[in-house]
């Protein structure tokens, strides 16, 4: 088969998997004028891919949290910890196929369904993100009890020389989290909120200007692990807007109270250590823990 034929076959396969390609010139289904800041489109064989190798991924992302000099490998609220095995290592948790990048979850030797018993992939973006930007990802999410996929903005940046900005917390904006616990094993209940850490007077106080969420949950009626969907945040200053598949679903008054930019986090979290949460029926099924990403893109709206 010729190179041209192979490329055509790959494009057809990716369209069948992901749906029609989405033009990076502007956010999905949005009008107006936008300046593309970053286009991270993943896949080994795609003509439109901008990141098709681990080396290119390394230039744009880290694989641990920004804390502890960029080496923190997990949080105390979930079981898995994050690893950045080198390119070509069969244990890799950041795996390219023809059309996507998948953040994997796995049980390492000696591990199990327990705290620090699982490994999973994560991405921490190197790009400084500020209000006035539009952040978007198309992805298919993991499933099963214990799955906790997230897409969020955390304050602070790591500079190219290895030094760090101020690292306050909060603020924080969660574009989405899905908590799959006992009784709801499928990835159907979306949450999206902001963090004030019990100090709302310094952060707004946050309040929804309008919302389709009920008790901070949005349930559109489908399983987000069954197909790819577009998750977006239009970071309007002090009034961010959440969008799903190009349609606004809520807007909140929230002040990013610290003079530092944010960074993007995509985290494949597994297991939960949360008050009142039961994940005892979690299954040791690594095939459920795939967090597949088509693209992550950032724009700035033109004035």
C-alpha positions in Angstrom: 0.0 0.0 0.0 1.4 3.4 -0.9 2.1 6.2 1.6 -0.8 8.2 0.3 -3.2 5.2 0.6 -1.9 4.5 4.2 -2.6 8.1 5.1 -6.0 8.0 3.7 -6.8 4.8 5.5 -5.5 6.3 8.8 -7.7 9.4 8.3 -10.8 7.2 7.6 -10.1 5.2 10.7 -9.6 8.2 12.9 -12.9 9.8 11.6 -14.7 6.6 12.4 -13.3 6.6 15.9 -13.4 10.3 16.8 -16.0 11.8 14.5 -15.3 14.4 11.9 -12.1 16.5 12.4 -12.6 19.7 14.3 -11.0 22.8 12.8 -8.4 24.2 15.2 -8.9 27.7 13.9 -11.7 28.3 16.5 -13.3 26.5 19.4 -15.9 23.9 18.6 -19.2 25.4 17.4 -18.1 28.9 18.5 -18.3 32.1 16.4 -16.2 35.2 16.6 -12.5 35.7 16.0 -10.0 33.7 18.0 -6.2 33.4 18.0 -4.9 29.9 18.3 -2.4 29.8 21.2 -1.6 26.1 21.3 -2.8 23.0 19.4 -2.0 19.7 20.9 -3.5 17.2 18.5 -2.4 13.6 19.2 -1.9 10.5 17.2 0.9 8.6 15.4 -0.6 8.5 11.9 -2.8 11.6 11.6 -2.0 14.2 9.1 -3.3 16.9 11.5 -1.3 15.6 14.5 1.0 18.1 16.2 2.2 15.6 18.8 2.9 12.1 17.5 5.9 11.1 19.6 6.9 11.0 23.2 9.7 13.5 22.6 7.2 16.1 21.3 5.0 15.3 24.3 7.9 15.9 26.7 8.4 19.4 25.2 4.9 20.5 26.1 3.9 18.5 29.3 5.2 17.3 32.6 3.9 14.1 34.2 3.9 15.0 37.9 2.2 17.7 39.9 4.0 21.1 40.3 4.5 20.7 44.0 7.7 19.2 45.6 9.8 20.8 42.9 7.6 19.3 40.2 7.9 15.7 41.6 4.7 15.2 43.5 3.3 11.9 42.1 -0.2 11.8 43.6 -2.7 13.3 46.0 -4.0 11.9 49.3 -7.5 11.7 47.9 -7.0 8.8 45.5 -5.1 5.5 45.2 -3.1 5.8 42.0 0.3 7.5 41.7 1.7 9.0 38.5 4.8 7.7 36.6 6.6 8.9 33.6 8.3 5.8 32.2 10.7 6.6 29.4 9.8 6.3 25.7 9.6 2.7 24.6 9.2 1.3 28.1 6.3 -1.3 28.0 5.1 0.0 31.3 4.4 3.4 29.7 1.2 5.2 30.9 1.3 7.7 28.0 0.5 5.6 24.9 0.1 6.8 21.3 -2.0 5.0 18.8 -2.8 6.1 15.3 -5.5 8.6 16.4 -5.1 9.5 20.1 -2.9 9.7 23.2 -4.2 7.5 26.0 -3.4 8.0 29.7 -3.4 4.4 31.0 -4.1 2.9 34.4 -2.4 -0.3 35.5 -1.6 -2.5 38.5 2.2 -2.7 38.9 3.9 -5.8 40.4 3.1 -5.9 44.1 0.2 -3.5 43.6 -3.5 -3.9 43.9 -6.8 -2.1 44.6 -5.5 -0.1 47.5 -3.8 3.3 48.2 -0.5 3.5 46.2 -1.4 0.2 44.6 -2.1 1.6 41.2 -0.3 3.6 38.5 -1.9 6.0 36.1 -1.0 8.7 33.6 -1.4 12.5 33.9 -0.5 15.6 31.9 0.6 18.9 33.4 0.8 21.6 30.8 3.8 23.9 30.5 1.7 26.7 28.9 0.8 29.5 31.2 -3.0 30.0 31.0 -4.9 33.1 32.0 -8.4 34.6 31.9 -9.3 35.6 28.4 -8.3 32.2 27.1 -10.5 29.4 25.9 -9.5 25.9 26.9 -10.8 22.8 25.2 -10.3 19.0 25.0 -11.9 16.2 23.1 -11.6 12.9 25.0 -13.2 9.6 25.8 -13.1 8.9 29.5 -12.4 5.8 31.7 -15.2 3.9 33.4 -16.0 1.5 36.3 -16.2 2.0 40.0 -13.1 3.9 41.2 -12.5 5.8 38.0 -12.1 9.6 38.7 -11.0 11.4 35.5 -10.5 15.1 35.7 -9.6 18.2 33.6 -8.7 21.3 35.5 -6.7 24.5 36.0 -4.4 24.9 39.0 -2.3 28.0 39.8 1.4 28.4 39.2 3.9 27.7 36.4 7.3 26.0 36.1 9.6 28.1 34.0 12.0 26.7 31.3 14.9 27.3 33.7 13.3 24.9 36.2 12.3 27.6 38.7 8.7 28.1 39.8 6.3 31.0 40.2 4.4 31.5 43.4 2.3 28.4 44.0 -0.8 29.5 45.9 -3.9 27.3 46.4 -6.7 28.1 45.8 -7.7 29.3 43.2 -8.7 26.3 41.1 -11.2 25.7 38.3 -12.4 22.2 37.6 -13.6 22.0 34.0 -14.8 18.5 34.9 -14.5 15.7 37.3 -16.4 12.4 37.3 -16.7 10.4 40.5 -17.6 6.8 39.8 -18.4 5.2 43.1 -20.6 2.5 44.5 -24.0 2.4 42.7 -22.8 4.5 39.7 -20.1 2.6 37.9 -20.7 4.3 34.5 -19.2 7.7 33.6 -22.4 9.7 33.5 -22.4 12.3 36.3 -20.3 15.4 35.4 -19.2 17.9 38.0 -17.5 21.3 37.3 -16.8 23.8 40.0 -14.3 26.2 41.6 -12.3 26.0 44.8 -12.4 28.5 47.6 -11.1 26.2 50.4 -13.7 27.5 52.9 -12.8 31.1 52.3 -15.4 32.3 49.8 -15.1 36.0 50.8 -11.6 36.0 49.1 -12.8 34.3 46.0 -15.9 36.0 44.8 -17.9 34.7 46.6 -18.5 32.2 43.8 -22.1 31.8 42.6 -23.7 30.5 39.5 -25.0 33.2 37.2 -27.0 30.4 35.4 -26.6 26.7 35.3 -27.9 23.4 33.9 -26.4 21.6 36.9 -28.4 20.3 39.8 -26.6 20.1 43.2 -23.4 20.6 41.2 -24.1 17.6 39.0 -24.9 17.5 35.3 -26.4 14.3 33.8 -27.0 14.6 30.1 -28.1 11.0 29.7 -25.2 9.3 28.1 -22.0 7.5 29.2 -18.9 9.6 28.6 -16.8 6.4 28.3 -18.7 5.2 25.3 -17.7 8.0 22.9 -15.6 11.1 22.5 -16.9 14.5 23.7 -15.7 18.0 23.7 -15.2 19.7 27.1 -14.5 23.4 27.2 -14.0 26.4 29.5 -14.4 29.9 28.1 -12.4 31.7 30.8 -14.2 35.1 30.7 -12.6 37.2 33.4 -14.4 36.6 36.7 -17.3 34.8 34.9 -16.0 31.5 33.4 -18.4 29.5 31.2 -18.4 25.7 31.0 -19.4 24.1 27.7 -20.1 20.5 26.7 -19.9 19.6 23.0 -19.9 23.3 22.1 -23.1 24.1 24.2 -22.8 26.3 27.3 -24.0 24.5 30.5 -23.2 27.0 33.2 -21.5 30.3 34.1 -20.2 31.1 37.5 -19.0 34.3 39.1 -15.5 33.5 40.4 -12.4 35.7 40.9 -9.0 34.2 40.2 -7.6 36.0 43.2 -3.9 35.5 42.8 -1.7 37.3 40.2 -0.2 34.1 38.8 -1.2 32.2 35.7 -2.7 28.7 35.7 -1.6 25.4 34.1 -3.7 22.7 32.6 -4.0 19.3 34.3 -5.4 16.2 32.8 -5.4 13.5 35.4 -6.4 9.8 35.3 -7.1 9.3 39.0 -8.1 5.8 40.2 -9.5 4.8 43.6 -10.9 7.3 46.1 -10.1 8.3 49.6 -13.0 10.6 50.3 -15.3 10.9 53.3 -18.4 8.7 52.9 -17.3 7.3 49.5 -17.4 3.6 48.9 -15.5 2.0 46.0 -15.3 -1.5 47.5 -16.7 -3.1 44.3 -13.9 -1.7 42.1 -12.7 -4.3 39.7 -9.0 -5.0 38.7 -9.8 -4.4 35.1 -7.2 -2.3 33.4 -9.2 -2.1 30.2 -11.7 0.2 31.9 -9.0 2.7 32.9 -8.2 4.2 29.5 -8.4 8.0 29.2 -8.1 8.7 25.4 -7.4 12.2 24.2 -8.0 13.5 20.6 -6.7 17.0 21.3 -6.2 19.8 23.8 -6.3 23.3 22.4 -6.1 26.9 23.8 -7.2 30.1 22.1 -7.3 33.7 23.0 -10.4 35.7 21.9 -9.4 38.6 19.6 -10.3 42.0 20.8 
